[in-house]
Amino acid sequence: MNVSLIITVKNEGEALRPLLDSLIEQTRPPDEIVICDGGSTDNTLDVLTEYQTWLPLRVIVVPGANISAGRNQAIAAAQGPIIAATDAGVVLSPTWLEDIVAPIEAERAPVVSGWFEADPYTDFEVVMGNTVLPKREDVDPELFLPSSRSVAFLKSAWEAVGGYPEWLDYSEDLIFDLALREKYGAFPFAATAVAYFRPRGSLRAFFRQYYFYARGDGKANLWGKRHIVRYATYLLALPFILRLIWQGRKAGAPLLLLGMGAYCRRPAARLWDDTWGWRPPARLRAFALIPIIRLVGDVAKMIGYPAGIWWRMRHRNTL
């Protein structure tokens, strides 16, 4: 069966080249690549036109389209019965497309989860990737919900669940995944279909990313219990422990250290493996960043989630 690869872009410019180069190197080339541009004002379209020499690439321009609308537009325009999806800003492993569509071509499943890994350029990004991203051994393939930077599905499955939710600008792939999971059950997990992407390179960029992720959760009414636990931890448990410390109680400091250790244990284990051979001062600074990154991410989520809930309340009659 023919495979259509779909991507959405906007003002990616020269940053598109690594992704497009990795598509040229695929062991199983896509039969077509449909890219929806959301209204780029830089040289994105020039770069895409250049790569039409080497790739079966078709571009549709939909100014103002968000990522959900862009994906839906690209999928609607695609000719193949199998859709593979990825994002700008990633580099695909050479066997990515071959591995991610294999279960569909074998008629074993209508949806396949691919994998994604950090591709850090700096020491800070090494810490960021290990702090916020799981390793393959951390996830249960039966429960894993794929990012749309690495997923494949039948076009008929996309149609059956109504496509990506265009009212949602973040967390849209989770809503799409959950709809597919409800209809078709658990997805096969193609662990070797890897999309590599660069983690956020600063705390400011990370805060912005996680704010919008949490706002998307609020809009979509996702993971309410997780957010409640986070608020309870920071607004109830942490003040209680800090009060114990302020009062000179012996239990205060051990409780704080125990909580921080539990909270940072898994990221620290991942970072330990990835920083083997680093000089001790650099490695110490790396580990010291873990609780800072986690704190910044949690604050971003605690601000973003109610903003999303407020949006949902104001738009409840249109959802």
Residue frames as qw, qx, qy, qz and C-alpha x, y, z in Angstrom:
[[0.000, 0.887, 0.461, 0.000, 0.00, 0.00, 0.00],
 [0.346, 0.608, -0.044, 0.714, 1.13, 3.55, -0.69],
 [0.495, -0.562, -0.411, 0.520, 2.32, 5.59, 2.28],
 [0.134, 0.814, 0.117, 0.553, 1.78, 9.33, 2.57],
 [0.514, -0.256, -0.404, 0.712, 3.98, 11.22, 5.02],
 [0.050, -0.867, -0.306, -0.391, 2.40, 14.40, 6.40],
 [0.494, -0.195, -0.289, 0.797, 4.11, 17.32, 8.14],
 [0.007, -0.946, -0.304, -0.109, 3.01, 20.80, 9.25],
 [0.581, -0.026, -0.067, 0.811, 5.40, 23.75, 9.16],
 [0.037, 0.961, 0.219, 0.162, 5.53, 27.47, 9.75],
 [0.033, 0.928, -0.321, 0.185, 8.64, 29.64, 9.58],
 [0.909, -0.312, 0.210, 0.178, 11.02, 26.70, 9.92],
 [0.251, 0.889, -0.357, -0.142, 13.38, 27.90, 7.18],
 [0.393, 0.568, -0.720, 0.059, 16.84, 26.34, 7.22],
 [0.424, -0.305, 0.746, -0.414, 15.89, 24.22, 10.24],
 [0.878, 0.228, 0.130, -0.399, 13.91, 21.99, 7.87],
 [0.503, 0.603, -0.603, -0.140, 17.01, 20.67, 6.14],
 [0.132, -0.334, 0.908, -0.214, 17.99, 17.98, 8.70],
 [0.653, 0.206, 0.591, -0.427, 14.48, 16.50, 8.57],
 [0.719, 0.600, -0.081, -0.341, 14.33, 16.57, 4.79],
 [0.257, 0.597, -0.759, -0.036, 17.81, 15.08, 4.54],
 [0.342, -0.161, 0.881, -0.285, 16.75, 12.25, 6.84],
 [0.742, 0.392, 0.335, -0.428, 13.75, 11.60, 4.58],
 [0.552, 0.648, -0.468, -0.236, 16.07, 11.22, 1.59],
 [0.098, 0.452, -0.874, 0.147, 17.98, 8.56, 3.56],
 [0.741, -0.093, 0.424, -0.513, 14.93, 6.42, 4.44],
 [0.220, -0.176, 0.937, 0.207, 15.27, 2.73, 3.66],
 [0.206, 0.539, 0.807, 0.129, 11.59, 2.74, 2.72],
 [0.046, 0.009, 0.111, 0.993, 10.91, 6.07, 0.93],
 [0.369, 0.479, 0.549, -0.577, 7.43, 7.57, 1.28],
 [0.421, 0.458, 0.673, 0.399, 5.30, 7.45, -1.84],
 [0.097, 0.748, 0.208, 0.622, 4.42, 11.09, -1.27],
 [0.351, -0.289, -0.460, 0.763, 5.12, 13.81, 1.27],
 [0.064, -0.771, -0.424, -0.471, 2.36, 16.33, 1.92],
 [0.374, -0.184, -0.376, 0.828, 3.41, 19.42, 3.86],
 [0.080, -0.861, -0.455, -0.214, 0.92, 21.98, 5.10],
 [0.369, 0.117, -0.197, 0.901, 2.45, 25.41, 5.60],
 [0.171, -0.716, -0.615, 0.284, 0.58, 27.61, 8.06],
 [0.158, 0.964, 0.166, 0.133, 1.61, 30.86, 6.39],
 [0.716, -0.310, 0.042, 0.624, 5.39, 31.12, 6.60],
 [0.181, 0.981, 0.021, -0.062, 6.96, 34.54, 6.07],
 [0.360, -0.675, 0.558, 0.321, 10.59, 33.37, 5.91],
 [0.337, 0.499, -0.672, -0.432, 12.31, 31.14, 3.34],
 [0.595, -0.049, 0.763, -0.247, 10.48, 27.95, 4.34],
 [0.771, 0.523, 0.265, -0.247, 8.72, 27.62, 0.98],
 [0.392, 0.773, -0.482, -0.127, 11.99, 28.20, -0.87],
 [0.232, -0.430, 0.866, -0.104, 13.65, 25.35, 1.05],
 [0.686, 0.195, 0.650, -0.263, 10.73, 23.04, 0.37],
 [0.669, 0.696, -0.045, -0.257, 10.78, 23.91, -3.34],
 [0.138, 0.693, -0.704, -0.067, 14.49, 23.07, -3.45],
 [0.360, -0.228, 0.891, -0.156, 13.90, 19.61, -1.97],
 [0.783, 0.390, 0.248, -0.417, 11.21, 18.77, -4.52],
 [0.447, 0.629, -0.604, -0.200, 14.17, 17.78, -6.70],
 [0.187, 0.310, -0.916, 0.171, 14.91, 14.80, -4.43],
 [0.177, 0.171, 0.854, -0.458, 11.63, 14.05, -2.67],
 [0.088, -0.460, -0.743, -0.478, 8.02, 13.43, -3.81],
 [0.163, -0.361, -0.487, 0.779, 7.02, 16.56, -1.97],
 [0.039, -0.624, -0.527, -0.576, 3.77, 18.49, -2.32],
 [0.164, -0.156, -0.427, 0.875, 3.09, 21.71, -0.40],
 [0.132, -0.730, -0.561, -0.367, -0.28, 23.19, 0.48],
 [0.183, 0.133, -0.302, 0.926, -0.45, 26.64, 2.07],
 [0.357, -0.695, -0.589, -0.205, -3.18, 27.39, 4.61],
 [0.153, 0.421, -0.315, 0.837, -2.40, 30.72, 6.30],
 [0.448, -0.410, 0.271, -0.747, -3.44, 30.80, 9.94],
 [0.870, -0.140, -0.425, -0.205, -3.94, 27.04, 10.29],
 [0.492, -0.643, 0.536, -0.237, -2.97, 25.69, 13.70],
 [0.044, -0.396, 0.910, 0.117, -1.15, 22.38, 13.93],
 [0.495, 0.232, 0.800, -0.248, -4.37, 20.33, 14.14],
 [0.576, 0.702, 0.163, -0.386, -5.91, 22.05, 11.13],
 [0.219, 0.702, -0.604, -0.306, -2.64, 21.73, 9.25],
 [0.252, -0.181, 0.950, 0.018, -2.46, 18.00, 9.89],
 [0.552, 0.445, 0.639, -0.298, -6.08, 17.53, 8.87],
 [0.468, 0.770, -0.132, -0.413, -5.53, 19.51, 5.68],
 [0.082, 0.568, -0.787, -0.227, -2.43, 17.48, 4.81],
 [0.363, 0.018, 0.926, -0.102, -4.13, 14.15, 5.53],
 [0.574, 0.591, 0.404, -0.398, -7.21, 15.12, 3.53],
 [0.428, 0.768, -0.329, -0.344, -4.95, 15.95, 0.56],
 [0.255, -0.443, 0.851, 0.123, -2.91, 12.74, 0.89],
 [0.683, 0.260, -0.460, -0.504, -3.46, 10.01, -1.70],
 [0.369, 0.202, -0.900, 0.116, -2.17, 6.99, 0.23],
 [0.709, -0.474, -0.421, -0.310, -4.29, 4.77, 2.49],
 [0.741, -0.387, -0.318, 0.448, -1.48, 4.77, 5.10],
 [0.021, 0.924, -0.070, 0.375, -0.54, 8.02, 6.82],
 [0.711, -0.203, -0.317, 0.594, 2.75, 8.53, 8.65],
 [0.083, -0.954, -0.115, -0.266, 3.08, 11.74, 10.65],
 [0.663, -0.197, -0.226, 0.686, 6.05, 13.64, 11.98],
 [0.103, -0.954, -0.187, 0.211, 6.96, 17.22, 12.85],
 [0.429, 0.772, -0.215, 0.417, 9.37, 19.86, 11.69],
 [0.255, -0.775, 0.456, -0.357, 12.43, 20.07, 13.91],
 [0.848, -0.286, 0.442, -0.061, 13.09, 16.33, 14.08],
 [0.274, 0.531, -0.753, -0.276, 15.55, 13.96, 12.41],
 [0.928, -0.024, 0.082, -0.363, 14.25, 10.50, 11.57],
 [0.534, -0.379, 0.738, 0.164, 16.25, 7.30, 11.94],
 [0.170, 0.325, -0.702, -0.610, 16.96, 5.68, 8.54],
 [0.166, -0.183, -0.951, -0.184, 14.48, 2.84, 9.13],
 [0.239, 0.167, 0.468, -0.834, 11.80, 5.05, 10.74],
 [0.615, 0.219, -0.143, -0.744, 9.20, 4.84, 7.98],
 [0.547, 0.152, -0.801, -0.188, 9.89, 1.18, 7.20],
 [0.204, -0.050, -0.873, 0.441, 9.51, 0.19, 10.85],
 [0.264, 0.177, 0.445, -0.837, 6.50, 2.34, 11.71],
 [0.646, 0.232, -0.179, -0.705, 4.31, 1.21, 8.80],
 [0.236, 0.215, -0.941, -0.112, 5.28, -2.47, 8.88],
 [0.191, 0.208, 0.872, -0.399, 2.47, -3.56, 11.28],
 [0.498, 0.502, 0.190, -0.682, -0.10, -1.69, 9.20],
 [0.456, 0.462, -0.598, -0.471, 1.13, -3.17, 5.93],
 [0.161, 0.088, -0.982, 0.052, 0.96, -6.61, 7.55],
 [0.529, -0.406, -0.414, -0.619, -2.66, -5.81, 8.49],
 [0.491, -0.205, -0.736, 0.420, -1.95, -6.31, 12.18],
 [0.187, -0.613, -0.458, 0.616, -3.19, -2.89, 13.31],
 [0.282, 0.830, 0.366, 0.313, -4.71, 0.37, 12.04],
 [0.110, -0.953, 0.174, -0.224, -2.45, 2.51, 14.26],
 [0.849, 0.001, -0.270, 0.453, 1.23, 2.20, 15.24],
 [0.347, -0.929, 0.071, 0.107, 3.15, 4.13, 17.90],
 [0.673, 0.501, -0.280, 0.466, 6.64, 5.24, 17.00],
 [0.659, -0.540, -0.235, 0.469, 9.28, 6.42, 19.44],
 [0.227, 0.894, -0.061, 0.380, 11.14, 9.69, 20.02],
 [0.757, -0.359, -0.180, 0.516, 14.40, 10.57, 21.71],
 [0.127, -0.944, 0.053, 0.299, 16.31, 13.71, 22.63],
 [0.749, 0.405, 0.073, 0.520, 18.99, 14.97, 20.27],
 [0.332, -0.897, -0.082, 0.280, 20.84, 17.45, 22.55],
 [0.573, 0.683, -0.098, 0.442, 23.40, 19.92, 21.28],
 [0.014, 0.676, -0.414, 0.609, 24.51, 21.40, 24.64],
 [0.230, 0.034, -0.853, 0.467, 25.16, 20.18, 28.19],
 [0.371, 0.081, 0.380, -0.843, 21.99, 21.96, 29.33],
 [0.713, 0.163, -0.302, -0.611, 19.97, 20.11, 26.70],
 [0.476, 0.117, -0.866, 0.098, 21.43, 16.80, 27.88],
 [0.034, 0.084, 0.731, -0.676, 20.05, 17.54, 31.35],
 [0.514, 0.177, 0.058, -0.838, 16.75, 18.79, 29.93],
 [0.649, 0.150, -0.616, -0.420, 16.23, 15.66, 27.85],
 [0.414, 0.002, -0.874, 0.253, 16.97, 13.31, 30.74],
 [0.126, 0.093, 0.566, -0.809, 14.77, 15.29, 33.12],
 [0.529, 0.275, 0.162, -0.786, 11.61, 15.55, 31.02],
 [0.703, 0.310, -0.458, -0.447, 11.73, 12.61, 28.60],
 [0.864, -0.259, 0.401, -0.159, 11.32, 8.92, 29.42],
 [0.024, -0.419, 0.856, 0.303, 13.60, 6.18, 28.18],
 [0.613, 0.032, -0.608, -0.504, 12.08, 3.33, 26.21],
 [0.428, -0.098, -0.868, 0.234, 12.37, 1.05, 29.23],
 [0.094, 0.090, 0.496, -0.859, 10.30, 3.56, 31.25],
 [0.546, 0.131, -0.086, -0.823, 7.14, 3.18, 29.17],
 [0.542, 0.146, 0.812, -0.161, 4.56, 0.41, 28.95],
 [0.001, -0.055, 0.669, 0.741, 3.99, -0.21, 25.22],
 [0.061, -0.502, -0.855, -0.115, 0.40, -1.22, 25.94],
 [0.130, -0.812, -0.449, 0.349, -0.37, 2.15, 27.52],
 [0.342, -0.310, 0.216, 0.861, 1.95, 4.42, 25.54],
 [0.383, 0.831, 0.375, -0.150, 0.25, 7.27, 23.65],
 [0.658, 0.132, 0.253, 0.697, 2.41, 8.38, 20.74],
 [0.011, -0.660, 0.035, 0.751, 3.42, 11.93, 19.91],
 [0.685, 0.667, 0.280, -0.079, 2.42, 12.93, 16.40],
 [0.091, 0.804, -0.538, -0.237, 6.10, 13.45, 15.67],
 [0.092, 0.316, -0.937, -0.118, 6.26, 9.66, 15.36],
 [0.567, 0.210, 0.666, -0.438, 3.02, 7.85, 14.52],
 [0.188, 0.102, -0.731, -0.648, 1.33, 6.04, 11.63],
 [0.454, 0.293, 0.683, -0.492, -2.29, 5.14, 10.98],
 [0.282, 0.407, 0.765, 0.412, -4.76, 4.25, 8.28],
 [0.097, -0.122, -0.151, -0.976, -6.45, 7.23, 6.68],
 [0.511, -0.421, -0.612, -0.433, -9.74, 5.45, 7.30],
 [0.533, -0.432, -0.584, 0.435, -8.95, 5.41, 11.05],
 [0.159, -0.107, -0.098, 0.977, -8.34, 9.16, 10.95],
 [0.331, -0.253, -0.421, -0.806, -11.70, 9.61, 9.26],
 [0.548, -0.406, -0.727, -0.083, -13.45, 7.30, 11.73],
 [0.449, -0.505, -0.484, 0.555, -12.49, 9.42, 14.77],
 [0.078, 0.953, 0.294, -0.012, -13.04, 12.79, 13.12],
 [0.542, 0.612, -0.144, 0.558, -9.39, 13.75, 12.69],
 [0.426, -0.054, -0.423, 0.798, -7.34, 16.01, 14.92],
 [0.124, -0.808, -0.536, 0.209, -9.34, 18.44, 17.12],
 [0.397, 0.510, 0.143, 0.749, -8.93, 21.81, 15.41],
 [0.335, -0.869, -0.134, -0.339, -10.23, 23.71, 18.46],
 [0.763, -0.603, 0.108, 0.207, -7.12, 22.60, 20.36],
 [0.385, 0.856, -0.334, 0.090, -3.68, 24.13, 19.79],
 [0.078, 0.509, -0.818, 0.257, -1.69, 21.96, 22.26],
 [0.418, -0.075, 0.843, -0.330, -2.23, 18.37, 23.48],
 [0.686, 0.348, -0.136, -0.625, -4.15, 17.79, 20.23],
 [0.498, 0.312, -0.794, -0.152, -2.27, 14.57, 19.52],
 [0.089, -0.051, 0.886, -0.451, -3.29, 13.12, 22.89],
 [0.588, 0.286, 0.327, -0.683, -6.97, 13.72, 22.16],
 [0.656, 0.432, -0.462, -0.412, -6.49, 12.09, 18.75],
 [0.251, 0.278, -0.916, 0.141, -4.65, 9.15, 20.36],
 [0.307, 0.051, 0.750, -0.584, -7.34, 8.66, 22.98],
 [0.692, 0.351, 0.045, -0.629, -10.05, 8.63, 20.32],
 [0.600, 0.401, -0.660, -0.208, -8.11, 6.02, 18.32],
 [0.053, 0.205, -0.910, 0.357, -7.42, 3.98, 21.47],
 [0.524, 0.135, 0.519, -0.662, -11.11, 3.96, 22.38],
 [0.756, 0.405, -0.120, -0.499, -12.07, 2.73, 18.92],
 [0.760, 0.429, -0.485, -0.054, -9.23, 0.31, 18.15],
 [0.895, -0.424, -0.049, 0.130, -7.62, -0.62, 21.46],
 [0.504, -0.686, 0.335, 0.403, -3.89, -0.61, 22.24],
 [0.568, 0.774, -0.241, -0.140, -1.45, 0.21, 19.45],
 [0.914, 0.056, -0.041, 0.399, 1.61, -1.82, 18.43],
 [0.278, -0.910, 0.191, 0.242, 4.81, -0.09, 19.54],
 [0.802, 0.490, -0.057, 0.337, 7.57, 0.30, 16.95],
 [0.572, -0.748, 0.047, 0.333, 10.48, 0.99, 19.28],
 [0.608, -0.137, 0.378, 0.684, 12.99, 1.25, 16.44],
 [0.248, 0.711, 0.410, 0.515, 11.02, 3.92, 14.58],
 [0.456, -0.556, -0.272, 0.640, 12.82, 6.81, 16.25],
 [0.217, 0.854, 0.165, 0.443, 12.33, 10.54, 15.72],
 [0.580, -0.240, -0.269, 0.731, 15.16, 12.56, 17.26],
 [0.030, 0.872, 0.245, 0.423, 14.42, 16.11, 18.37],
 [0.369, 0.307, -0.386, 0.788, 16.28, 18.84, 20.19],
 [0.356, -0.643, -0.606, 0.304, 15.12, 19.63, 23.76],
 [0.029, -0.971, -0.133, -0.197, 14.45, 23.21, 24.81],
 [0.666, 0.304, -0.264, 0.628, 17.72, 25.08, 25.27],
 [0.040, 0.322, -0.351, 0.878, 16.74, 27.47, 28.08],
 [0.009, -0.326, -0.807, 0.492, 14.52, 27.58, 31.14],
 [0.312, 0.379, 0.086, -0.867, 12.48, 30.37, 29.56],
 [0.471, 0.191, -0.630, -0.587, 11.72, 28.31, 26.46],
 [0.269, -0.110, -0.950, 0.117, 10.96, 25.29, 28.63],
 [0.144, 0.326, 0.574, -0.737, 8.56, 27.32, 30.82],
 [0.442, 0.329, -0.182, -0.814, 6.72, 28.52, 27.74],
 [0.416, 0.103, -0.841, -0.331, 6.50, 24.99, 26.31],
 [0.216, -0.218, -0.911, 0.275, 5.09, 23.48, 29.50],
 [0.248, 0.304, 0.326, -0.860, 2.71, 26.39, 30.10],
 [0.534, 0.253, -0.360, -0.722, 1.11, 25.73, 26.72],
 [0.376, 0.007, -0.924, -0.076, 1.10, 21.98, 27.27],
 [0.047, -0.279, -0.788, 0.548, -0.76, 22.42, 30.56],
 [0.364, 0.320, 0.076, -0.871, -3.11, 24.98, 29.06],
 [0.499, 0.143, -0.681, -0.517, -3.90, 22.37, 26.40],
 [0.238, -0.138, -0.934, 0.229, -4.59, 19.84, 29.16],
 [0.158, 0.334, 0.515, -0.773, -7.03, 22.28, 30.73],
 [0.449, 0.284, -0.278, -0.800, -8.77, 22.99, 27.44],
 [0.570, 0.102, -0.744, -0.335, -9.12, 19.28, 26.71],
 [0.743, -0.450, 0.188, -0.459, -9.95, 18.33, 30.31],
 [0.831, 0.230, -0.487, 0.137, -6.99, 15.95, 30.46],
 [0.620, 0.090, -0.566, 0.536, -5.09, 14.52, 33.45],
 [0.357, -0.754, -0.052, -0.549, -7.11, 16.33, 36.11],
 [0.851, -0.510, -0.102, 0.069, -5.96, 14.01, 38.93],
 [0.744, 0.108, -0.087, 0.653, -2.29, 14.59, 38.05],
 [0.126, 0.586, -0.017, 0.800, -2.72, 18.34, 38.22],
 [0.609, -0.699, -0.103, -0.361, -4.61, 18.10, 41.52],
 [0.886, -0.295, -0.122, 0.338, -1.77, 16.05, 43.01],
 [0.528, 0.330, -0.058, 0.780, 0.72, 18.70, 41.84],
 [0.200, -0.696, -0.025, -0.689, -1.27, 21.52, 43.47],
 [0.796, -0.582, -0.120, -0.119, -1.61, 19.51, 46.68],
 [0.835, -0.038, -0.144, 0.529, 2.14, 18.86, 46.73],
 [0.380, 0.339, -0.054, 0.859, 3.17, 22.48, 46.27],
 [0.265, -0.568, -0.058, -0.777, 0.36, 24.22, 48.14],
 [0.785, -0.532, -0.037, -0.316, -0.13, 21.81, 51.04],
 [0.944, -0.170, -0.103, 0.264, 2.70, 19.29, 51.53],
 [0.586, 0.374, -0.150, 0.703, 5.63, 21.59, 50.74],
 [0.176, -0.697, 0.132, -0.682, 4.45, 24.47, 53.00],
 [0.839, -0.513, -0.036, -0.177, 3.91, 21.95, 55.79],
 [0.887, -0.010, -0.114, 0.448, 7.46, 20.62, 55.46],
 [0.340, 0.533, -0.123, 0.765, 8.94, 24.11, 55.22],
 [0.469, -0.716, 0.039, -0.516, 7.07, 25.07, 58.38],
 [0.925, -0.350, -0.080, 0.123, 8.59, 22.09, 60.18],
 [0.699, 0.236, -0.109, 0.666, 12.04, 23.25, 59.10],
 [0.006, -0.680, 0.044, -0.732, 11.29, 26.84, 60.17],
 [0.675, -0.639, 0.035, -0.367, 10.19, 25.58, 63.58],
 [0.027, -0.627, 0.756, -0.189, 13.37, 23.57, 63.98],
 [0.900, -0.095, 0.300, -0.302, 11.62, 20.20, 63.92],
 [0.381, -0.433, 0.771, 0.270, 13.99, 17.31, 63.25],
 [0.619, 0.333, 0.708, 0.059, 11.63, 15.67, 60.76],
 [0.364, 0.836, 0.083, -0.403, 11.53, 18.70, 58.42],
 [0.101, 0.704, -0.597, -0.372, 14.87, 18.44, 56.61],
 [0.309, -0.111, 0.934, 0.144, 14.76, 14.63, 56.16],
 [0.504, 0.563, 0.619, -0.215, 11.23, 14.88, 54.74],
 [0.331, 0.845, -0.127, -0.401, 12.32, 17.57, 52.28],
 [0.033, -0.555, 0.775, 0.300, 15.37, 15.59, 51.19],
 [0.428, 0.120, 0.896, -0.020, 13.34, 12.40, 50.90],
 [0.503, 0.703, 0.402, -0.302, 10.73, 14.15, 48.77],
 [0.253, 0.813, -0.367, -0.376, 13.33, 15.75, 46.50],
 [0.223, -0.367, 0.882, 0.194, 15.14, 12.44, 46.15],
 [0.504, 0.339, 0.789, -0.087, 11.99, 10.60, 45.15],
 [0.426, 0.813, 0.189, -0.348, 11.04, 13.38, 42.73],
 [0.255, 0.818, -0.450, -0.252, 14.43, 13.49, 41.03],
 [0.662, -0.313, 0.677, 0.067, 15.46, 9.83, 41.30],
 [0.774, 0.386, 0.484, 0.131, 14.49, 8.65, 37.82],
 [0.409, 0.905, -0.077, 0.082, 15.85, 11.70, 35.94],
 [0.274, -0.791, 0.546, 0.020, 19.06, 11.39, 37.94],
 [0.757, -0.102, 0.635, 0.115, 19.40, 7.72, 36.98],
 [0.691, 0.651, 0.277, 0.152, 18.97, 8.58, 33.31],
 [0.154, 0.954, -0.240, 0.091, 21.44, 11.46, 33.57],
 [0.598, -0.576, 0.551, 0.092, 23.98, 9.25, 35.37],
 [0.799, 0.178, 0.521, 0.240, 24.13, 6.98, 32.34],
 [0.522, 0.778, 0.229, 0.263, 24.36, 9.84, 29.85],
 [0.002, -0.952, 0.256, -0.166, 27.07, 11.84, 31.64],
 [0.897, -0.308, 0.185, 0.258, 29.53, 9.03, 32.28],
 [0.701, 0.188, 0.162, 0.669, 32.98, 10.47, 31.63],
 [0.037, 0.897, 0.110, 0.426, 32.04, 14.12, 32.23],
 [0.319, 0.326, -0.498, 0.737, 34.39, 16.12, 34.43],
 [0.290, -0.419, -0.764, 0.396, 33.16, 16.17, 38.06],
 [0.044, 0.334, 0.236, -0.911, 32.31, 19.92, 38.22],
 [0.360, 0.071, -0.466, -0.805, 30.26, 19.75, 35.02],
 [0.423, -0.237, -0.862, -0.147, 28.53, 16.60, 36.17],
 [0.178, -0.377, -0.651, 0.634, 27.69, 18.15, 39.55],
 [0.206, 0.259, -0.024, -0.943, 26.18, 21.22, 37.84],
 [0.392, -0.055, -0.716, -0.575, 24.17, 18.91, 35.62],
 [0.365, -0.356, -0.850, 0.133, 22.62, 17.06, 38.55],
 [0.074, -0.357, -0.422, 0.830, 21.93, 20.34, 40.35],
 [0.253, 0.077, -0.331, -0.906, 19.82, 21.43, 37.37],
 [0.236, -0.267, -0.909, -0.215, 17.35, 18.56, 37.71],
 [0.112, -0.587, -0.689, 0.411, 15.27, 19.98, 40.62],
 [0.043, 0.447, -0.032, -0.893, 15.39, 23.45, 39.02],
 [0.221, 0.032, -0.687, -0.691, 14.04, 22.17, 35.72],
 [0.231, -0.398, -0.888, -0.024, 11.36, 20.16, 37.47],
 [0.078, -0.553, -0.473, 0.682, 10.32, 23.16, 39.57],
 [0.135, 0.330, -0.266, -0.896, 10.11, 25.45, 36.53],
 [0.248, -0.115, -0.825, -0.495, 8.06, 22.86, 34.66],
 [0.198, -0.482, -0.822, 0.230, 5.67, 22.39, 37.58],
 [0.010, 0.518, 0.243, -0.820, 5.15, 26.14, 38.03],
 [0.191, 0.174, -0.522, -0.813, 4.46, 26.46, 34.30],
 [0.261, -0.277, -0.891, -0.249, 1.89, 23.66, 34.52],
 [0.155, -0.528, -0.685, 0.477, 0.21, 25.13, 37.59],
 [0.114, 0.473, 0.005, -0.874, -0.22, 28.46, 35.78],
 [0.217, 0.147, -0.667, -0.697, -1.16, 26.99, 32.41],
 [0.094, -0.279, -0.955, -0.036, -3.75, 24.45, 33.57],
 [0.094, 0.618, 0.577, -0.526, -6.22, 26.92, 35.11],
 [0.171, 0.465, -0.275, -0.824, -5.82, 29.14, 32.05],
 [0.194, 0.012, -0.863, -0.466, -6.97, 26.18, 29.97],
 [0.047, -0.447, -0.857, 0.251, -9.83, 25.40, 32.34],
 [0.125, 0.582, 0.227, -0.771, -10.97, 29.03, 32.12],
 [0.220, 0.287, -0.576, -0.733, -10.88, 28.82, 28.31],
 [0.149, -0.183, -0.954, -0.183, -12.92, 25.61, 28.42],
 [0.036, 0.537, 0.674, -0.507, -15.54, 27.19, 30.67],
 [0.190, 0.551, -0.041, -0.811, -15.89, 30.17, 28.32],
 [0.374, 0.320, -0.625, -0.606, -16.22, 27.91, 25.26],
 [0.335, -0.003, 0.914, -0.229, -18.20, 25.04, 26.78],
 [0.613, 0.497, 0.390, -0.475, -21.18, 25.67, 24.50],
 [0.547, 0.689, -0.334, -0.339, -19.06, 25.28, 21.35],
 [0.104, -0.464, 0.879, 0.040, -17.08, 22.13, 22.23]]
